[in-house]
Amino acid sequence: MTTESVAQASGTFTIGGDLTVNRLGFGAMRLTGKGVWGPPEDRDECIRVLRRAVELGVNFIDTADSYGPYVSEELIREALHPYDGVVIATKAGLLRTGPDEWPPLGFPAYLRQECEMSLRRLGVDTIDLFQLHRIDNKFPAEDQIGELVTLQKEGKIRHIGLSEVDVDQLEAAQKTATIVSVQNMYNITVRSAEPVLEACEAKDVGFIPWFPLAAGPLAAPGGPLQRIADDHHATPSQLALAWLLKRSPVMLPIPGTSKVAHLEENVAAAEIELSDDEFDTLSKAGSASG
């Protein structure tokens, strides 16, 4: 396998029945300043990261209007427009009032405004995957999702996704819209979203685990992650990504970074094939430490 197609080793998933992507993608939250606020320390390196990701076969990039805010989307446009087969997913539904502050806002007119602004920043007529960043309990969920359906009918959104929902919320949303993806926190040690993942598998809905690399004590020297990683001449982080990829065919991990070297390490995880025994060992160890 050539260097230029590393991400293809992760296999493919077709989002919404018409957007086929390599399963190991890239999360663009870290292309910003401290607290996901303002511009990054090294803007040129972030541009290089995005371009290198695509060179390595990454063709699914996840961002949000709130990353910066706006900074991540603007960098993606500068680095990659007109995208040429790369699926750019974005999100709306959170306000930014300062570093590390993320109050939800699901007022339908606000969601419409943010969709329109993301279209402009990304330089597209249609956003491939537009995700509701959070369901805001101050407004009826069907109104928030219904506004995205209206935008979809207008041709401004191709597909609709959700973020941080439970099974009941997902099933309720599916009565209003065709939901093609769910983005919840999930990793080898934090698996509270397991029921949502299983619901996604049942309906062939993409599951995008954010914070995919958390391993904590599991990655300690001499621990199970390190031991199996050594057998694969890999890092514990790479093994954590390989575990996610093996866990489910609908899994779309999106590790993020602002450094090219770290990006290359993450994408190389696509080529790691865990045995069933290794997968089970890691699953049990993750459950014990989670």
Phi, psi and omega in degrees: 000133182282159177304326187284357180230028185304314185297338180297336180294345180282354184084176183238160173219142180255111181281123176065016177084356183217359179241095182272124182231156169291138192293330178274109183253202181223130176261126191261019181293327187280000178275043186217181179278184181299137183075018184053045187224123178080184184285159178287162178297320183236088184298317182298322179294323178295321175297318178297321179301311181298316181291322179292323179302315180293321176302326182276004176097003176288123179230022173225113182237127183251128179222193177198153176299332185280353180280095179133306348293159174076338187301313184298314180298319181295320178294320179299317178297314182299320186280325196235345181302133015265023169080320168048065176088358178268126179275121177255117176257138176227177185218157172214160179129002174236139171272158170241118180247003178160176179304133177061018178248129188219061179292136179288147172214107182251018177304124187308320180295328177291317178299320177297314179303314183291326175297313179300319181289324177293321175304316182292314182295320182280344179072040180231162175268335181222133175271124185301313180221115180247121188247137173284113189297323172208146168282123183269117185287000176278349181226151177302133181301323182293334176288321179294312181288326178298325177294323177293325176296319178298316177297324177295317179296331178280356179085009182271340177232133175276309183226155183245135175231169179234162177222138179054062177238159172261180185297318180298317179295320178297313182295323177295317181296326182292346175280339181260326187216162169276111182265122185255349180206153173227132179244106180234158174293129182195134174200186188297334180252342181243102188234031179296339180273012181307315179299325178291318177302316180295323177295322177294317179301319183296331184249008182057042176264132180296138178244117185254103182279118174267158190058054189284347190259000182300123178224337174052229182299337180301331183267006182297151178307130180087352179283171185299323180295316181293319182297312180290325176300317179301320179297332181259007185052046185231174176263160175303323179296319178298321180293322178298322177290319179298323177298315179300314182297324180281336185299320184203142178290346179264003183283130179234081181293144182229064178299141182240157179194163175247013182235134181299317182300318179292321176302311182299323177295315181298313184294329179298340178298338179301333185268000180274125178249112178278142172285164178300321180295318178296318179299314181296319179300314180292322179299315180292319179294322178295320179296321183291328185261350184283000000 
